[in-house]
Amino acid sequence: MRLPFPLVLAVLSLAFAPAALPADPRHADPKDLDGYFPFTPATSPEAWTERAEDVRMQLRVALGLWPEPTRSPLNAVVHGKIDQEDYTVEKVFFESMPGFYVTGSLFRPKGKPGPHPAVLCAHGHWPEGRFGLLGDAELKKEMETGQEFLGIGGRSRFQALGVTLARMGCVALVYDMIGYADSQQISFEIAHKFAKQEPGLNDPAGWRLYSPRAESHLQSVMGLQTWNSIRALDFVTSLPDVDPKRIGMTGGSGGGTQTFIAGALDPRVTVAFPAVMVSTAMQGGCTCENACLLRIDTGNVEIAALFAPRPLGMTSAKDWTEELSTKGFPELRQHWAMLGRPDDVQLWPMLQFPHNYNAPTRERIYTWFNTHFGLGITEPIKEREYPLLTPAQLTVWDAAHPTPPAGPDAERKVLAWWRRDAEEKVRASRQVAEQGWRAIIGRDLPATDALRAAPNEDGVKIENTKTGEAVSVRLYRPKGMTKAVALWLGTDDSREQTVRDLVAAGIAVAVPDLRASEVKQNRRVKNPRESAAYTYGYNHPLLIQRVHDAAMALVWLDSQEPFSGLPMLLVARGSSSPVGAILRAHAPRLIDGAALETSGFRFSELPDYLHENFVPGAARYGDLPGLLTLGPNTPLLLQGEAAPPQPLPAELPVKVSASVATGELVNWLKETAVGKITP
């Protein structure tokens, strides 16, 4: 609705940049996992420290690890030792969360004095994972192409890896990805092949992965797998024969993703080797490699850079990593050099091979750990034959150690524990929620000098020169003295008269045209699988884009001489009310009062992850009631609420009304927020 022209502020009296503003980059198609993800190194260690803290927090939030889950007892069981000539193999399982198990094979050296370095081996998406064995024809082909060398041991890349590391003097834990080998509480089909939202996933009594409720609590397979890796570090560092100062991690493909993610988050990993995964191109195709918020304004190369200055080795192949030598690795070299360790990041291009975790790659891994663990083994280090074990010999479950419950109920139980554990921590700490929301919003308020404005047919167009994003704002100003400013978000049928009443009372009104205001749902990326992470792992949700717009308008208004120093009021109506609630928490120092027509809205109750107001993580950090506790202790009107949302600060001057009438809104703005302004 366009208001009558006489109310429009004469914008030419304000300071504008004369040039026309460029198109908003958000009009382009949303970014997906096959986009381009370059890394620009920081110019100094100090600048990197600040950036690294932001990216690392983004990872923690995206993976549902902020606040960190309680480290419940591992209740680790090690059994079934198989004694070989120069190493042993044991069966291991432990609880990463109560009732949720990590399973794997533990390889230990014999005849070498400890304590030993330890290596976590994340297997990735190779068929059958830890249990996988190549058939005769496949092994023959691998040997003919130079990818495997052992006629027996070459059948299992992961037994070969564990055995060789043990022979080198390392303790090696080859542990299962969710849905592989012994880890069947959440199935392979759910963890790695999920494709479609189904009835029952979003049941409020017990939801499941990929549901809107799970995503609103940032519960994902990738988060669970990352937590499994962190608890695996807890396990290996608790072993009496392990040196906790020499902990390595390696994996190929999806195991490479696990490696650089865990290495970015946990400083106990001192040496890492993610193979055929780090790239400025494809970021990880599986649902287990994607999480909402994870790669917005970042990517795998920068995430790998979080490992610096610790030693990081990599390989590339004839796959999405083939350009790493010229796109990504030079920047990583520059990054490590800036931190004083230029030789501690290395890439071995192996473009003669397709996507792999083959013997030549594993030999590079052995050399990397030999060097950085100081093992002193004569190189090259070659794999030798060993007694191949069958899946029946490797499985951790038997009559004495029965398989734990699996299926939808097991999935619901782990998500319920995860939710309850986070809720307790969020309620106990305002800072936890503030940092969570900061990561969801994805940026601080724009700096005043980053904003420029130009007149347009609606009033003024404001651009953030750092991001290229822009918002148009209509301005309505009293003829006489302006006593306050109201930033009005949303539309309703009575807005025209309401704005007239406010202007007559001496309150200027600014109405930003929020991003895609007429749109009622988010745009999906082209990926046909109905996992929210494929869209929101790379793009801000529509509601957060609207918050960015409202923040631009708010900061710009506050900087303009006609309005600077005046009381700043926030009004959010209808579907824009969640925008106002987030902006109030995002910019508490700029808002002197807020009126929100919340009408019982709760993020967790949205039935569709494409809904215009869907925000990953919003429920995790207290939902709308929790969000209201993060704002300033300035007057607040909540309309459409039958009772005050809980908990609200006792000192907050809040009025709660079941009504959504605009007359009540105008009177509250005039009488409460700005001290009984009269026309």
Residue pairs with C-beta under 8 A, 6 or more apart in sequence:
1 491
1 495
1 496
3 474
3 476
3 495
3 496
3 499
4 496
7 476
7 477
7 499
7 500
7 503
8 459
8 474
8 475
8 476
9 459
9 475
9 476
9 477
9 508
10 477
11 455
11 459
11 460
11 475
12 455
13 562
14 453
14 460
14 560
14 561
14 562
15 453
15 560
16 452
16 453
16 454
16 455
16 460
17 452
17 453
17 454
18 454
19 454
20 454
21 452
21 454
21 461
21 463
21 470
22 463
22 468
22 470
24 468
24 469
24 470
25 467
25 468
25 469
26 469
26 515
26 545
29 523
29 525
30 523
30 524
30 525
30 535
30 538
30 539
31 525
31 538
31 539
32 525
32 526
32 527
32 534
32 535
32 538
33 282
33 283
33 284
33 285
33 290
33 295
33 525
33 527
33 534
33 537
33 538
34 281
34 282
34 283
35 283
35 538
36 280
36 281
37 279
37 280
37 281
37 283
37 295
37 298
37 299
37 300
37 301
37 302
38 280
38 299
38 301
38 327
38 328
38 331
39 280
39 299
39 301
39 302
39 305
39 328
39 331
39 332
39 335
40 331
41 48
41 305
41 331
41 334
41 335
41 338
42 48
42 51
42 335
42 338
43 338
44 338
45 338
45 339
48 335
48 338
48 339
52 305
52 306
55 264
55 298
55 302
55 303
55 306
56 264
56 265
56 306
57 66
57 435
57 438
57 439
58 293
58 294
58 296
58 298
58 439
58 442
59 65
59 261
59 264
59 265
59 294
59 303
59 306
60 66
60 68
60 265
60 439
61 218
61 293
61 435
61 436
61 439
61 440
61 617
62 218
62 223
62 291
62 292
62 293
62 294
62 439
62 537
62 617
63 218
63 220
63 222
63 223
63 226
63 227
63 261
63 291
63 294
64 217
64 218
64 219
64 220
64 223
64 291
64 418
64 422
64 620
65 223
65 226
65 227
65 230
65 265
66 432
66 435
66 436
66 439
67 422
67 425
67 426
67 429
67 432
69 97
69 227
69 418
69 421
69 422
70 421
71 231
71 234
72 95
72 97
72 98
73 95
74 94
74 95
74 96
74 231
74 234
74 235
74 238
75 94
75 95
76 92
76 93
76 94
76 235
76 238
77 92
77 93
77 94
77 396
77 401
78 90
78 91
78 92
78 106
79 90
79 91
79 396
79 400
79 401
80 90
80 91
80 396
80 398
81 88
81 89
81 90
82 88
82 89
82 90
82 389
82 393
84 110
84 163
84 386
84 387
85 110
86 109
86 110
86 111
86 166
86 167
87 107
87 108
87 109
87 110
87 163
87 166
87 167
88 107
88 108
88 110
88 166
89 105
89 106
89 107
89 162
89 389
89 394
90 105
90 106
90 108
91 105
91 106
91 394
91 395
91 396
91 401
92 103
92 104
92 105
92 106
92 173
92 175
92 235
92 396
93 101
93 102
93 103
93 104
93 182
93 396
93 401
94 101
94 102
94 231
94 235
95 101
95 102
95 231
96 102
96 224
96 227
96 228
96 230
96 231
97 227
97 414
97 417
97 418
98 417
99 404
99 405
99 410
99 413
99 414
99 417
100 185
100 224
100 410
100 414
101 183
101 185
101 404
102 175
102 176
102 183
102 228
102 231
102 232
102 235
103 175
103 176
103 181
103 182
103 183
103 396
104 130
104 173
104 174
104 175
104 176
104 182
104 232
104 396
105 130
105 158
105 159
105 162
105 173
105 174
105 394
106 171
106 172
106 173
107 162
107 163
107 165
107 166
107 171
107 172
107 173
107 174
108 116
108 166
108 171
108 241
109 116
109 166
109 167
109 168
109 169
109 170
109 171
112 169
114 241
114 242
114 243
115 240
115 241
115 242
115 243
116 169
116 170
116 171
116 241
116 242
116 243
116 246
117 169
117 170
117 171
117 242
117 243
117 246
117 247
117 248
117 369
117 373
117 375
118 170
118 171
118 172
118 173
118 236
118 237
118 239
118 242
118 243
118 246
118 247
118 248
119 165
119 170
119 171
119 172
119 173
119 247
119 248
119 249
119 250
119 369
120 173
120 175
120 229
120 232
120 233
120 236
120 247
120 248
120 249
120 250
120 259
120 262
120 269
121 158
121 161
121 162
121 165
121 172
121 173
121 174
121 175
121 249
121 250
121 251
121 255
122 175
122 177
122 229
122 249
122 250
122 251
122 254
122 255
122 256
122 258
122 259
122 262
123 129
123 130
123 158
123 174
123 175
123 176
123 177
123 180
123 251
123 255
124 177
124 251
124 252
124 253
124 254
124 255
124 256
124 257
124 258
124 357
125 177
125 192
125 253
125 254
125 255
125 286
126 132
126 157
126 158
126 252
126 253
126 357
128 180
128 181
128 391
129 158
129 176
129 177
129 180
129 181
130 158
130 174
130 175
130 176
130 180
130 181
130 182
130 394
131 180
131 181
131 391
131 394
131 395
132 156
132 157
132 158
133 155
133 156
133 388
133 390
133 391
134 142
134 148
134 154
134 155
134 156
139 148
139 151
139 154
139 155
142 148
142 154
142 358
143 149
143 151
143 154
145 353
146 352
146 353
146 360
147 353
147 356
147 358
147 359
147 360
148 154
148 157
148 358
148 359
149 359
149 382
149 383
150 160
150 359
150 383
150 384
150 385
151 385
152 385
152 386
152 388
153 159
153 160
153 163
153 383
153 384
153 385
153 386
153 388
154 160
154 359
155 388
156 388
156 389
157 357
157 358
157 359
157 362
158 174
159 174
159 386
159 388
159 389
160 359
160 362
160 383
160 386
161 172
161 174
161 250
161 362
161 365
162 172
162 174
163 383
163 386
164 362
164 366
164 381
164 383
164 384
165 172
165 366
165 369
166 172
167 384
168 366
168 369
168 370
168 375
168 377
168 381
169 375
169 377
170 248
170 369
170 373
170 375
171 236
171 239
171 241
171 242
173 232
173 235
173 236
175 228
175 232
176 182
176 183
177 183
177 191
177 225
177 254
177 255
177 258
177 288
178 185
178 186
178 191
178 221
178 224
178 225
178 228
178 288
179 186
179 187
179 188
179 189
179 190
179 191
179 192
180 188
181 391
181 394
181 395
182 395
182 396
182 397
184 403
184 406
185 404
185 405
185 406
185 407
185 410
185 411
185 414
186 209
186 221
186 224
186 406
186 410
186 411
186 414
187 406
187 407
190 208
190 209
190 221
190 411
191 221
191 287
191 288
192 221
192 286
192 287
192 288
193 287
194 209
194 210
194 287
194 529
194 530
194 531
195 528
195 529
195 530
196 529
196 530
197 210
197 211
197 530
197 609
200 208
201 207
201 208
201 209
201 210
201 211
201 214
202 211
202 212
202 213
202 607
203 211
204 213
204 604
204 605
206 412
206 415
206 416
207 213
207 214
207 412
207 415
208 214
208 408
208 411
208 412
208 415
209 219
209 220
209 221
209 411
209 415
210 287
210 530
210 531
210 532
212 532
212 606
212 607
212 608
212 609
212 611
212 614
213 604
213 619
214 220
214 415
215 292
215 532
215 533
215 536
215 609
215 614
215 616
216 603
216 604
216 606
216 614
216 615
216 616
216 617
216 618
216 619
216 620
217 415
217 418
217 419
217 422
217 604
217 617
217 619
217 620
218 291
218 292
218 293
218 616
218 617
218 620
219 415
219 418
219 419
220 290
220 291
220 292
220 533
221 287
221 288
222 261
222 287
222 288
222 289
222 290
222 291
222 294
222 533
223 291
224 414
225 258
225 288
226 258
226 261
226 262
226 265
229 249
229 258
229 261
229 262
229 266
230 262
230 265
230 266
233 247
233 262
233 266
233 268
233 269
236 242
236 247
237 244
237 247
237 268
244 268
245 270
246 270
246 271
246 373
247 268
247 269
247 270
247 271
248 269
248 270
248 271
248 272
248 273
248 369
248 372
248 373
249 259
249 262
249 263
249 269
249 271
249 272
249 273
250 259
250 272
250 273
250 274
250 275
250 365
250 369
251 257
251 258
251 259
251 274
251 275
251 357
252 274
252 275
252 276
252 277
252 356
252 357
252 361
253 275
253 276
253 277
253 355
253 357
254 277
254 284
254 286
254 288
254 289
255 274
255 275
255 277
255 357
256 274
256 275
256 276
256 277
256 278
257 274
257 277
257 284
257 289
257 300
259 272
259 273
259 274
259 277
260 272
260 274
260 277
260 278
260 300
260 303
260 304
260 307
260 312
261 303
262 269
263 269
263 272
263 274
263 306
263 307
263 310
263 312
264 303
264 304
264 306
264 307
269 307
269 310
270 310
270 311
270 372
271 310
271 311
271 368
271 369
271 372
271 373
272 307
272 310
272 311
272 312
272 313
273 312
273 313
273 314
273 364
273 365
273 368
273 369
274 304
274 312
274 314
275 314
275 315
275 356
275 357
275 361
275 365
276 315
276 316
276 317
276 319
276 321
276 355
276 356
276 357
276 361
277 284
277 300
277 314
277 321
278 300
278 301
278 304
278 314
278 321
278 324
278 328
279 300
279 301
279 316
279 320
279 321
279 323
279 324
279 328
280 299
280 300
280 301
280 323
280 324
280 327
280 328
281 320
281 321
281 323
281 327
282 320
283 289
283 290
283 295
283 299
283 300
283 538
284 290
284 300
287 529
287 531
287 533
290 531
290 533
290 534
290 537
291 533
291 537
292 532
292 533
292 536
292 537
292 616
292 617
293 439
293 440
293 442
293 536
293 537
293 616
293 617
294 533
294 537
295 303
295 537
295 538
296 442
296 536
296 537
296 538
296 539
296 540
297 442
301 328
301 331
301 332
304 312
304 314
304 332
305 332
305 335
308 332
308 335
308 336
308 339
308 341
308 344
308 345
309 336
309 339
309 340
309 341
309 344
310 344
311 341
311 344
311 345
311 368
311 371
311 372
312 332
312 336
312 344
312 345
312 346
313 345
313 346
313 347
313 348
313 364
313 365
313 368
314 324
314 329
314 345
314 346
314 347
314 348
315 321
315 347
315 348
315 349
315 350
315 361
315 364
316 322
316 324
316 325
316 347
316 348
316 349
316 350
316 351
317 350
317 351
317 353
317 354
317 355
317 356
318 351
318 352
318 353
318 354
318 355
319 354
319 355
322 349
322 351
324 347
324 349
325 347
325 349
329 345
329 347
332 345
332 347
333 342
333 345
335 345
336 342
336 343
336 344
336 345
344 372
346 368
348 361
348 364
350 356
350 360
350 361
353 360
353 361
359 383
362 383
363 380
363 381
363 382
363 383
366 381
367 379
367 380
367 381
369 375
370 376
370 377
370 379
370 381
397 403
404 410
419 620
422 620
425 432
426 432
426 433
426 436
426 620
426 621
426 622
426 626
427 622
427 647
430 629
430 630
432 621
433 621
433 622
433 626
433 629
433 630
434 585
434 630
436 617
436 620
436 621
437 582
437 585
437 586
437 621
437 627
437 630
438 444
439 617
440 544
440 615
440 616
440 617
440 618
440 621
441 544
441 547
441 548
441 582
441 586
442 540
442 544
443 548
445 551
445 554
445 555
445 586
445 587
445 590
446 464
446 466
446 551
446 552
446 555
447 466
447 555
448 555
448 556
448 558
448 559
450 464
450 465
450 466
451 462
451 463
451 464
451 465
451 552
451 555
451 556
451 559
452 462
452 463
452 465
453 460
453 461
453 462
453 463
453 556
454 460
454 461
454 463
455 461
456 472
458 472
458 473
458 474
458 513
459 472
459 473
459 474
459 475
460 472
460 473
460 475
461 470
461 471
461 472
461 473
462 470
462 471
462 472
462 473
462 552
462 553
462 556
463 469
463 470
464 470
464 548
464 552
467 548
469 545
469 548
469 549
469 552
470 552
471 512
471 513
471 514
471 515
471 549
471 550
471 552
471 553
472 512
472 513
473 510
473 511
473 512
473 513
473 553
473 556
474 510
474 511
474 513
475 508
475 509
475 510
475 511
476 499
476 503
476 508
476 509
476 510
476 511
477 503
477 508
477 562
478 503
478 504
478 506
478 507
478 508
480 506
481 506
482 506
482 507
482 508
482 562
482 563
482 566
483 505
483 506
483 507
483 566
483 567
483 674
483 677
484 506
484 507
484 508
484 566
484 567
484 568
484 569
484 592
484 673
484 674
484 677
485 507
485 508
485 509
485 510
485 557
485 563
485 566
485 567
485 568
485 569
486 502
486 507
486 508
486 509
486 510
486 569
486 570
486 571
486 669
487 510
487 512
487 550
487 553
487 554
487 557
487 568
487 569
487 570
487 571
488 495
488 499
488 509
488 510
488 511
488 571
488 573
489 512
489 514
489 546
489 550
489 570
489 571
489 572
489 573
489 576
489 577
489 579
489 580
489 583
490 571
490 572
490 573
490 574
490 575
490 576
490 577
490 579
490 580
490 597
491 517
491 573
491 574
491 576
492 573
492 574
492 662
494 662
495 573
495 662
497 662
498 662
498 665
498 666
499 509
499 511
501 666
502 509
502 666
502 669
502 670
503 509
504 679
505 666
505 669
505 670
505 677
505 678
505 679
506 677
506 679
507 569
507 669
507 670
507 674
507 677
508 562
508 563
510 553
510 557
512 549
512 550
512 552
512 553
513 549
514 546
514 549
514 550
514 576
514 579
515 542
515 545
515 546
515 548
515 549
516 542
516 545
517 546
519 542
519 612
520 611
520 612
521 542
521 608
521 610
521 611
521 612
522 535
522 536
522 541
522 542
522 609
522 610
522 611
522 612
522 614
523 535
523 542
524 534
524 535
524 610
525 534
525 535
525 538
525 539
527 534
527 535
532 609
532 614
532 616
536 609
536 616
540 548
541 614
541 615
541 616
542 612
543 578
543 579
543 582
543 612
543 613
543 614
543 615
544 582
544 615
546 576
546 579
547 579
547 582
547 583
547 586
550 579
550 580
550 583
551 583
551 586
551 587
554 568
554 570
554 583
554 587
554 590
554 591
555 587
555 590
557 563
557 568
558 564
558 568
558 590
567 592
567 593
567 673
567 674
568 590
568 591
568 592
569 591
569 592
569 593
569 594
569 595
569 669
569 673
569 674
570 580
570 583
570 584
570 591
570 593
570 594
570 595
570 596
571 580
571 594
571 595
571 665
571 669
572 578
572 579
572 580
572 581
572 583
572 594
572 595
572 596
572 597
573 597
574 597
575 612
575 613
577 596
577 597
577 598
577 599
577 601
578 601
578 603
578 613
578 615
578 624
580 594
580 596
581 596
581 598
581 624
581 627
581 628
581 631
582 615
582 627
583 591
584 591
584 594
584 596
584 628
584 631
584 632
585 627
585 628
585 630
585 631
588 630
588 631
588 632
589 632
591 631
591 632
591 634
592 632
592 634
592 635
592 673
592 674
593 634
593 635
593 636
593 637
593 669
593 672
593 673
593 674
594 631
594 634
594 635
594 636
594 637
595 636
595 637
595 639
595 665
595 668
595 669
595 673
596 636
596 637
596 638
596 639
597 639
597 640
597 660
597 665
598 624
598 638
598 639
598 640
598 641
598 645
599 639
599 640
599 641
599 660
600 640
600 641
600 642
601 613
601 624
602 619
602 623
602 624
603 613
603 614
603 615
603 618
603 619
603 623
603 624
604 618
604 619
604 623
606 613
606 614
608 614
618 624
618 627
621 627
622 629
624 645
625 645
625 646
625 647
625 648
628 636
628 638
628 645
628 648
629 647
629 648
629 649
633 649
633 651
633 652
633 653
634 653
634 673
635 653
635 654
635 655
635 668
635 672
635 673
636 652
636 653
636 654
636 655
637 654
637 655
637 657
637 665
637 668
637 672
638 644
638 645
638 654
638 655
638 656
638 657
639 657
639 659
639 660
639 661
639 664
639 665
640 657
640 658
640 659
640 660
641 656
641 657
641 658
642 658
643 656
644 654
644 656
648 654
653 672
655 668
655 672
657 664
670 676
670 677
670 678
671 677
